[in-house]
Amino acid sequence: MGQSTGESFRFGRAASISGVPVEDRYFLLIEAVQDYAIFMLDPSGRVTSWNPGAQRIKGYTSEEIIGRHFSTFYAPEDIAAGKPARELDIAAAAGRVEDEGWRVRRDGSRFWANVVVSAVHDASGALLGFAKITRDLTARMRLAELERANAVSTHVQIARENEQKRMARELHDDLGQRLTALKMSVALLEANLHQQPATAPLASQTHELQLQIDGMAAALRRIAADLRPPLLDDLGLAAALEWLAEDFTKRYGVRASVHLEPAEPEFSEFASTALFRIVQEALTNVARHANAGLVRVEMTRAGPTLSLDIEDDGNGAELDLPCDRHAFGLLGIRERVRQLRGNVSFSSSPGHGFRISIQIPADALG
C-alpha cells in the first residue's frame, strides 16, 4: 500500500519481527484480504492506495483508480446530494463514519455496501487522510429481501385460505340452507297442487323445478368444496385427500388412488392445507393436460422427512420447453413446497407420464 500507508498508521518506527518490518506485515495482511475493499484517501478524498479486495469488489485496477476522487464509487443521486463530501466531514470531525447503501462498480452495476471511513492522523494530530473499508453485502441484502418476500407470500396464502374458508362456509350454511328451504316450499306447493283436480296438471312442473334446485345445490356444494373442503377442517388431511381422489375420479373419469403412511398423518393446519393444495393442483394439471387413465398419490414419512409423490400415466411433457403448458401449475406447487422448506423435482418425457417428487422436513409440518 506504499509508504503513505505506513506513515498513516504510524508503523514506520516499529521494530521488525522475525526480520520482517511491522509495516510490511500489515501491508501483506491488507493485500491478502479479498472480502473487503481496503484503501486510503488523501484529505481531499482522492484514492492513494488500493488492495486486491478493492479491485475484486469495485472492478478497478490500482492504475485506473489511484488519484481519482472516491466519489467515483457513489451513485449519481448520492453525488448530487453531497454524500461523499459529507461523509469525509463527519469522519474528520468524529473520527469515523459508517454507512450502508448502494455503490457503483467500474462496469456501472450497483452493489449494496457497508462502508466505514476512519480519519487517520499523524503523531501531532494533523489529518493525513482517511482509511476506507468497504464490504459487499448485496447477497445478504438480497437474502433479507427474499425472506421478507417469503414471509409476505406465506401471509397472503394464509389470508387467502381463511377467506376461502369463510366463503365456503357461507355458501354451504347460508345459500345452501336457502336452497333447501326453497326445495321444501316447492315440495309443499306440489302437494297442494295435487289435492285440487284443476291444478293437478301443474304438479309435474313443480317436480321439474325441484330437480333444478337439486342441481343447483350440487353445484353449490362442489364450488364450496373446491374453495375449502369441510373434510379438511373437520376430519383432517387423510379424509380430505380421499374425498379429493374420489371426486376427481367421478368428475374426470381418471382413476385416482391415495396411499398414506401413516394412514392418519397429524400436521399443522398450515401444513395440511399446503399439502392438500399441492395434490389438488397436481390433479388439476392431470385433468387439463395429461390425457391420463390413472394417477397415483403416495405420501410416506420416514424419519425426519416426508415424501410426497404424484404420478400419472398420461402424455407426459417436455420439461425443457420455455413456456410449457404445465408451468403455471408447477409454479404454484413450487411455492407451496418452498413455504414448507422442502424440495420438489419434476420428471417426465413425452409419452411416459409425469411425476412430481417432493421431500419436506418433518419439523416443518408440526
Secondary structure, DSSP 8 states (H G I E B T S, - for coil): --HHHHHHTT-TT--EETTEEHHHHHHHHHHH--SEEEEEE-TTSBB----HHHHHHH---HHHHTTSBGGGGB-HHHHHTTHHHHHHHHHHHHSEEEEEEEEE-TTS-EEEEEEEEEEEE-TT--EEEEEEEEEE-HHHHHHHHHHHHHHHHHHHHHHHHHHHHHHHHHIIIIIHHHHHHHHHHHHHHHHHHHHSTTTGGGHHHHHHHHHHHHHHHHHHHHHHHHH--HHHHHT-HHHHHHHHHHHHHHHHS-EEEEEEESSS----HHHHHHHHHHHHHHHHHIIIII--SEEEEEEEEETTEEEEEEEE-S----TT-TT-TTHHHHHHHHHHHHHTT-EEEEEE-TTS-EEEEEEEEGGG--
